[in-house]
Amino acid sequence: MQNMVDAFGAVTWWGFTPHISLRNEDKTSCLQVSDGGTDMWTALLVGCGDCRHILKTISKAWTEPKRHYTFYIIENNLEVLARDMLLLYLVLEPPDRFGLQEKTEMFLEIFGNLLIREQTSKYIASVATDFIKMVTDLDHMAEVFPLFDLSALKFKERDQLEAIFKFWRNPDKAVFDASKMWDNRLRAHLQTRYDSRIGAYDWDYNMKLTERGGGVVHKAEYTSWRNTGVAFEMREGSYITPNKTLASGLIIKSGGEKVAKRGYWGDIICSPFLAFGIESSNKELFKKANGVYTKTATDVSEYNILSCLHELIRHEKYHPSMTKKKSGKEEAVLTEIMEETGKNELETEHDREINGRNKKGGEKTECESGILELENVKIVFLPIGTAGEIHKRSKYHSLFDVVYFSNSMVHHLTPEMQRVMRDGASVICETAKFMLDLKKEQCQEYVSKVTGMATKAGCKVGDPCDGLKDNFMRFRFSSAVTDKT
C-alpha cells in the first residue's frame, strides 16, 4: 500500500481522465436536459484536481449565451485551488498581451512541468502579487477578477492562500528543490528497481498505459516525464526553474513525530498527458503510419487547449488549417489565431509586460482592467473537507444539475448526497482506468463498488461501464427512486 501512495501521491495536481464538457458533451447527452430548461446551470465538482472540465465547459458557453454557469469546487488541498485560479487567469489574459499559441504553451508548461522557464516563473510571481491583493480584499477581487468567488472559504483558508501566493513569488529557488524532490520520490517508489528505472518506465508504458488506451502518448515523452517531471517542452528554452505551483505541504512521520514538510507530493506514474493529451475531437491527430501514431500526446494537448481558448475568445469552433505534404498525406497544423506578429516579437513584448509589472514592488500596469470577463460564468470555492458536510446546508439542497466525483473522492457519494441533487441530475464518477498501479481486476471491482454506492444514493445506472475501456461512470439521480426506498 505504501508504494501505491508513493506512486499516485497525496495531492492530485492533474486529473487522471480526459477533459469533457459537463454541459454539452455528445457522450453525455443525459446532461443536456437535466436542468428543466432554466437559465441557470449548476455543477458540483468534488476532487477534480485541476480545471480541465471547467475550461472545456466554459469554452462551449458561447453556444448558449443566455445560460448562466456556476461551478462549486471542493478539493482536499488549497494549493489545487490556487492553481485553478492561476491557470484560468492565464486563460483570460487579453489577446494583446498573450497570443493564443503562447498562452497555450505557457498553460501546459505550468500545468504539467515540474521545471519551467525563467520567464514563466516571473509571470507566476507577478500574478501571485495580484492574487495576494485579491484574497485579502474580496471586494477588490470582485472588481478585477469576478470569475471566482472565495467568500465561502474560511478566513484561515484565505490566509493560507495568501501564504501560498507569497511562496510562489519567493525568488529563492532553494526553497523548492524540485529535481531533488522528484528523485527522492522515484527512489522511494522504485526502491531496488531505481538503478534499472528506464526498464520500469518501459514496463509501465507498454503493459499498462498503452493497453488502457494511452498509446498516443509517445514512449519518449512518457519516459522523459517519468525521469525528470517535465512533460511539455514546446518552446526552445531552458526548463530549469522549479515550478512552485506544484509544491505543497504534507504531514509526515519523522523520528516518531509528525512534522510538516514541503515537497512534491503528486503523481509520478500516470502523467499529466491524460488530462488533455489522449482524446480529441480532431481525429486527424490519431492517424498512424506503419502502426505508429504520427502525433504525440503533446501535440494533442496543444490542439485541445488551443481549441478551447479559441472558442472561449472568438465564440466560434476552431478549425485547424489542413496542408498537404508532397506525399499527398494530410496533416493537422496548429495555426496561431489573432497573432499578426511572430512568436519572437510576442515573446519580447511579453517580457516587457512582465518587467513592467515587476517594477515598483510588483505594481500592475493594466492588469486590473485587462482581464477578460465572463459575465455568465462563476466559480465558487468551498472550504476544504466540505464534501462530507455539504448536504447539511439547506442552501445547497436540490441545487446541482451535475455532480462530479474523482476516483479519489468518490467515497463521498453517499445516500446523504442526494439532498443536494436536483431531480434528474447527472452524476459522473471517474473510473480507475488510468490508475496504472491498480490491477485489471481491481479496476473492474471499483466500477461495481461505485455503482452500488450510486444506487444507494438514489441514482439510476446509465450505459454499462467497462472499468478498462471507459473513463467515466454515468448515473442519473431520481427522486422517485429515493421515495420508493
N, C-alpha and C positions, 0 to 999 in steps of 0.2 A: 504493500500500500504506500510505503514511503516513496518508492520510485514513481508511482502514479502522481503523487503530489509534486515531486521534483520535475516531472515532465510537463504537466499541464499548468503548473504554477498556482499561486494563491490569488493572483489578480488577473482578471480577464481583460487584456488590453485590446483584443480584437475578437470578433465573433468567429465561430467555427462552422458557420453555414453561409451560403451566398446571400447577397443583399436582395431584397424583394420590396416591391411596392405594397404596403399593407392595405392600400385603398383600391387600386385598380389592376393589380396583377392578374393576368388571364388565368393563371393556375389556381388562383384563389377567388373564383367567381362568387363563392358564397359570401365574400366580404362586401360585395357591391350593393347589397340590398339590406344590410343589417341595421341601417340607421333610420328606417321608416320614412326615407325621403326628406329628412330635415336638413337644414343648412349647417348643422353642427356635426362634426365627426370627431370622436374622442378615442384615443388609444392609450393603453397602459402597457409599458414595456418594462419587463422585470428581468434585469441582468443581461441586457444585450451586449454590454462590454464596449460598444462603440456606437457611432451614429449612422451606420451603413443603411439601415432600413428607413431612418428618418430622411436621409439625403435622397434615397430613391423615391420615397413617397412624395416629398415636397417638390421634387423635380417634375412630378406629374400634376401638381396642383393647378397649373395653368389651364388644364382641360376642364376644370370645374371652378371657375372664377368666383362663384357665389358661395362656395363651400368654405367653411372655417375649420381648420385642422388644429387640434390640441393634442399634444403628446405629454403624458405623465411618465417620468423616468425614475425608476428605482434601481440603484446599484449598491454593491457592497463596499465600494471604495470611492472616496471623494475625488481621488486622482483621475478616475474614469470620467466623472462629470466635468472636471476641469479640461480634459482632453476634448470632450464633446464641444465645449464652448470654443476652444481654440480652433478646431477643425471647421466648425460651422462659421466662425468669424472669418476665417480664411476664405471659405466658400463665398461669402458675401462681400469680400473686398471688391470695390468698383473696378470696372474694366480698364479705366485709365491708369490704375495703379498696378494691376496684375492682368496680363493676358491669360486666356483660358488654358493655354498649354503650360505656361509657367505655374499657374495656380494648381493645375492637375499634378504636376511633378512634385511640387512642394507638399501638397496634400499627402501623396503616397509616401514621401520621404519622412514626414512627421509621423504618419500613421504606422509604418512598419519597419523603420530603421532604428536600430539601437545607436548607430553612429550617423551623424548628419553633417552637412556642410556648414562652414562657419557663418555664412550669410543667413542660412536658415535659423541657426541658433540665435543670431542677432534679432531676427524677426520675432521669434518666440519671446525673447526678453522684452522687446518693445511692446508687444501685445500684453504681456504679463503686467506691465506698468498700467496699461489701460484697465485691465481686469481688476487690479487692486483697488482702483478708484470706484469701480462698479460694485464690487461685493461689499464695500464699506459704505456705499451710498446707493441704495436701491432706486431712489428717485432719479439719480443721475443715470443709472443703468437703463431705466425705462425710457430715457430720452435718447441715449446713444446706441443702445443695443437691445431694443424692445422684444427681440425674438425670445429671449429667455426670461423666465420668472423664477426668482430664487426666494420669494417671500415665504415659501413653506418650509425652508430649511431652518434648522435651529441656529441660534446665534453662535453657538460653539462651532457648528459646521461651517458657517460663513467665515469665522475666524480661521479655521483650518484651511479653507480655500485660499484665504489671503496668504497664509504661510506657504502654501503650495506655489502660488504665483511668485512670491518673493524668492523661493528656491529656484524657480525657473530662470529668473533674471540674475542670479548669483553668477558673477563672471568666473569664479574659481572652478576650473574643470576637475580639480582633485576631489570635490565634494561628491562626485558620482563617477567613479572609475568604471565605466560601462564595460569595457573589454574584459577587465579582470573579473567583474561580477558575472559576466556571461560564461567565462571559462570556469569559474567556480561552480556554476550551475551544471555545466556539462560534466565536470568531474564527479559531482555528487550523483548525477543521474546515471552516467555510464560506468562509473567505478572501474572495475578491471578492464572494461572494454574501451577505456578512454584512448589508449595508445593506438587502437585499431578503429578509431571512431568513424573514419571515412567508410569503412565497411558496414558499420552500424547504420550510418545515414543511408547507404545504398539499400540495405535490407528494409528499412522503414519506407523508403521511396518506392521500391519495386513491389514489395509484398503487402504493403498497406495502402499508401497514398494512391498509387495508380490503380490498384484493384478496386478502390472505392469511388473512382470517378475523378481523380485529380490528375489524370495523365497529361493535361495541358501544362501543368507545372513542369518546367524543364528540370531535368536531373541536376544540371549545373547550377541553376538558380536556387534550387532547394538545398543542395549541398553547401553552397556559399552561405546561405542564411543560417543553416544549422551550425556552421563553423564560426561565423562572425556576428550574427544577429542583424546583418544588413540585407534587406530583401530587395529594395528597389534602388538601382543606380542608373538613372536615365540621362542625367546630365554629366558631362565631364567635370570633374572636380574632386577634391579630397574629402572623403567621408571619414573624418577623424574626430569630430567633435561629439561628445556624449549628448544624446537626446534626453534631456532631463525630464521630459514629459512621461518617460517610461520608468521613472524612479518612483518608488513608493516605500512606505514603512511596513514592517511586519514584526509581530511579537514572536520571538523565537527563544528556545531554551539554550542557555549558555552557562556552563558550570553549575547546573542545577537551578539556575534562576532564570526568570523570564525577563528578556530585555528587548527593547525596540531597536530594530536595525533597518537602515535604509539600504535598498539594493534593487536589483532587477528580479522581480518575483513573478514574472509572467510565463507564457508558453515558450517552450524551447523545442517542441517536436512537431506541432501541427502546421504552423506557419501563418503569417498574415495574408498569404496568397488566397486563402479560402474565402475571404470576405468579398473581394471584388474580382478575383482572377480566374475563376473556374467556370463561370456561366455568363452568357451574354446573349442579347437579342440578335447580335450580328454573327451569324453562323459562318461568315467568311473567316472569322478568326480561328475556327476549329478545323480548317482544311488540313489534310495530311499529304505528305509526299513520301512514298516508299514506307508507308506505315508509321511515319513520324509527324507530329504536329509541326506545322511551319511557323506557328506563333508560340509565344510563351505566356505564362501567367502574368508577367509584367506588361506585355502588350495588351492582354485582355483587361487588366486592371486599369491601364491608362485609357483605353477606349471607354470603359464603363464610367469612370469618373468624368472624363471629358464630355461624355454624352449627358450625364446628369447636370453638369454645370451649364452646358449649352441650353438645355431645356429650361432650367431654372431662370436663366438670364434672358434668353431670347424668346421664350414661350413658343417654341416650335420643336418638332422632332429633329434629332441630329442625324444627318445622313453623310457618312464619310464619302469622299470622292473615291472613285474607282479608277485605277490606271492599269493599263495592260502592259505587261512586260513583253520583251521581244519574243519570249517563248509562247506568248499567247495566253498565258495564265493570268487570271485576275488576282489582284492583291488589295486588301483593305489598306487605305492610307489615312492616318490621323491628320486631319487638316486643322490648322490653327484658325480659330474664328475670332473676328474682331481685333485682329492684330495686323496692322499695316506696317509695323516696323519689324525688324529682325529680332531674333532671340537675344543677340548680344546687346542691342540697343535697349531692349526691355530690361534685361538684367542690370545694365548700367543705371538706368533710370530708377529701378527698384532699389539698387544700392544707395542711390542718392536719397530716396524716400526714407530708407531705414536710418541713414546717417542723420537726416533732418529730424527724425522722430526721437533719436537718442540724444540730441543736443539739449542743453539746459535741463539736465536731470530727467530726461525721458519725456519731456512735454510733447504733446501731439501737435501736428501741424494742421491736419484736416481730417483726422480720424473720426472725430465726433460727428461730423456731418457727412462723412464719406461712405459709411457702411450702407449697403443696400438694405432696404426694409421690406420684409414680407408681412404685409398687413393682415393676411388671412392665416397666419401660422403662429402658434405659441407653443413653447416647450417649457414644461414645469418640472423642476427638480423636487423630488420628495425626499424626506430625510432618510439617512442610511438605516436599514433594518425595518423599513415601513411595510414591506411585503406581508409580513405576518400580522400586521395590525390595521391595515387599510380598511378592512371590512367593518371595523368598529366605528368608523367615522361616517356619519349619516350623509355628509356632503358628497361622498363618493358612491353612495348606493345607486344602483341602476344607471351608472354614468357611462360606462365604457362600451363602445361598439366592437373593439378589438382588444383582446388581452394576449400578450405575447410573453412566453417564458423561454429563457435559455435553458440548456440542459443542466447547467449548474444551479439553477434557481427553481426548477420545476417542482421541487418538493413543496413549494408554496401553493400549488394547485390543490387546494383543499375544498371540502364542501362549504366552508365559510366564505370562500372567494366568490361564490355565486351571487352574493349580495351586491357586488359592485358591477355585475354584468347586466347589460340591457337584455331584454328578451330577444333572442335571435343573434346575440353577439357571437363573433367568431373567436375561437381560442386556438392559438398557434403555438405549438411546442417544438423545439428543436429535437431532432433525433441525435444519436451518438455516432452517426455515420463516420465523421471525420475525427473522432477521438481515437487517435491511432494506437494508443496503448491498450485499448479495450479489444477483447477477442470478439470474433464474429457473433458467437452465441450470446455474448453479453449485450451486444447492440440490439439483437432481436428481443432479448428478455427485457431490455429497457423500454422498448416500444410497448410491450404487453403490460408492463407495470404502469406506465404513464397513461395508457388507455383506460386501465382500471381506475386510476385516480380521477381522470376526466369524467368518467361515467358516474362516479360517486359525487362529483361536483355538479351533476345535472346536465352534462353535455352529451350530445349525440355524436357518434363517430362518423366522420366524413368518409372519404375514399380510403380503401385499405392501404396500410403503410408497411413498407419493407424497410427495416432498420438499416440495411446495407445499400439501398438504392435511393431512398427518399431523404430529403434534407429536413422535412417538416412533417409533423402530425397535425391534422386539422380537425377541429371539432366545432360544434355549434351548440351554444347554451340554449336550453329551452325551459322556460318557467313551467311549462306543462309537465315536463319530466320531473321537475322538483316537487310540484304539487302532488304527483302520484306517490312519490316516495315519502 
